[in-house]
Amino acid sequence: MDKKLVKSTNSMVTGTLAGVAEYLNIDPTVARIVFVFLLLITGLMPGVLIYFILWILMPEQ
């Protein structure tokens, strides 16, 4: 099985977090909740920057 990190069609905004969730075999809602929790813990800027980098670099499905 050759897994690739790609954007998902199960998207709320860009499909980035849903694509990461599919890659990790977890529910997309869990990935979104964890992402928001990490944003609140670490501050907004690092998480938002990582999100935008993934959004730009991850290919479409």
N, C-alpha and C positions, 0 to 999 in steps of 0.2 A: 504494500500500500504506500503510495507516494503522496503524502500530504503536502499541500502548498498553502501558504498564507495569502488568501485573496479576500477581497471585499465580498460581503454577503448580499444576497438579494433580500434577505430578511432584515431590512434596515429601518431605523427610525430617522436618521439624519443622513449619514454617508455610507453606512454598512461596514465601517471600520471595526467597531467593537463587536458586532455580530460575526464578522469574519474571524476575529481573534478567538471568540467563543467557540466557533465551529472548529477551528484549528486545535483548541484545547479540549474539545468534546465536553463543553459545559453549556448550560442554558444562556442565551444572550442576555436575558434579564439579570442573571447573576453577574455577568461581566459588566453590565452597565452600572449596577449597584456598587460593585467593588471599585469601579473607576471613579464614581462620584465620591465614595468614601475616601479613596486615596487622594482625590483632589482636595477634600476638606482637611485631611490630616497634613498633607505636605505643602499646601498652598496651591493656588491655581496655576501659576505660571509653568512649572515643570510638566505637569500633566497635560495642560493645553498644548504645550510645545510638542510633546511626544505624540499626542493625538493628531496634530496637523502634519507632522512628519510622516506618520503612518498613513494618513489620508492621502498624501501626495505620492508616497512610494508604493503602496499596496496596489497591485493590479486588479482590474475588474474580473469577475468570475467568468 
